[in-house]
Amino acid sequence: MRIKRMLLTLLAVWILGFTLALRVIETDVDPRFDTVMANRLLKTVESRWNEIEAGDYSGIPQQFVVLDSLGNVRYRTTGGLPETVNDAVRNRDAVLDVVVSGQPAGKLIIHDDYGQTIQRSKRHLASVALTTFSVLIAMCALYVLFLNRSLFRPFRKLQKFALHVARGNLDYPLEMEKNNPFGAFTESFDMMREELAAARKSEYEANRSKKELVASLSHDIKTPVSSIKAISELMLVRANDEKTVSQLGMIHAKAEQINRLVTDMFHATLEELQELKVNVTEEYSSILQEMIGNVNYDDRIECGPIPECLMLVDPLRLQQVLDNVLSNSYKYAGTRIKINAYIHRDRLQVEIMDYGKGVSPEELPLLFNKFYRGHNIESQTGAGLGLFISRYLMRSMQGDIECHNRTDGFTVTLSIKLA
């Protein structure tokens, strides 16, 4: 409807301009005006022939010359006019006979400015045409701007929106001005985007929860399985009865089998480890004694006094970190373990020291990388993830973990944020 109204408006403007141009031409070249004027002028000259200078010619716009019967000039309105009949004919002037008392008395030459009238008409016509076409051009420009604003620009926005949706960017809103021709489509497309975004978010949350559960359970299962293996190994050393040794060996073998299966399951979710939830709460430092006691299988750990303080930790995740670090000490050092704790600024520093060979200085910066295992593994099973997970968990609790060699062993330091 808007386009139709715009076209009708342009047509009306063009017709109006053309009509005005015709009116101007008709006004400038009106033969009825010339005839009436000529008759009136002739009657005035004839009535005032003897005193022609006294005639009233104020209403006569045309210039004229009056000749007597001999061709002499009796009266002229201005100089420069044709003063003979021949000149008047060549100039296309009107030549009328002056009759006084029924006898020819002379000639009336009315100067015809037809050429000037035509020139004036042409100038008027050109002016009107220029004005008309200027208005048309201006309205066409406005019409193009109108089309761009109301049609092309909304279409480009729809195109850009569709491209974002096709690329999976569902956070890009579709914004449109009021009264645009794609109003219904705009609302529907934006609702579709919101529904797709909600569906994607629900799917993401479901997958995240599933992977987090698998990763958390598989990692948590590895810790008690490692404990079972360690205790069965200790009992094997002390057992003397053949049957007991056989049964303990079976327990150790099954624990190792479970450990491998859990490791395989854990590997399936390695890429999602960054999504393990950490719920930080305020806890007293006394819980560290209990956590250390949970992994002190054969009284190898010597733990000094722990300063009383309030920590910001997730107890479950901190237990996992201690299990990983102490399990590595059991596995690779095989010595007694000493734990010291002290407060430094706003941190509780927990030093876990073994008296093994440590690691080479070249490998030290690589220990916290995913899948990295040092050269001192000596056929020990593992995935190279214990320290990687421990660092992620500690940093998620606003703490950190570091390690360094000593002259008599290896130290892992846990830095725990104080409340």
Secondary structure, 3 states (H helix, E strand, C coil): CHHHHHHHHHHHHHHHHHHHHHHHHHHHCCHHHHHHHHHHHHHHHHHCCCCHHHCCCCCCCCCEEEEECCCCEEEECCCCCCCCHHHHHHCCCEEEEEEECCEEEEEEEECCCHHHHHHHHHHHHHHHHHHHHHHHHHHHHHHHHHHHHHHHHHHHHHHHHHHHHHCCCCCCCCCCCCCCCCHHHHHHHHHHHHHHHHHHHHHHHHHHHHHHHHHHHHHHHHHHHHHHHHHHHHHHHHCCCHHHHHHHHHHHHHHHHHHHHHHHHHHCCHHHHHHCCCCCEEEECCHHHHHHHCCCCCCCEEECCCCCCEEEECHHHHHHHHHHHHHHHHHHHCCCEEEEEEEECCEEEEEEEECCCCCCCCCHHHCCCCCCCCCCCCCCCCCCCHHHHHHHHHHHCCCEEEEEEECCEEEEEEEEEEC
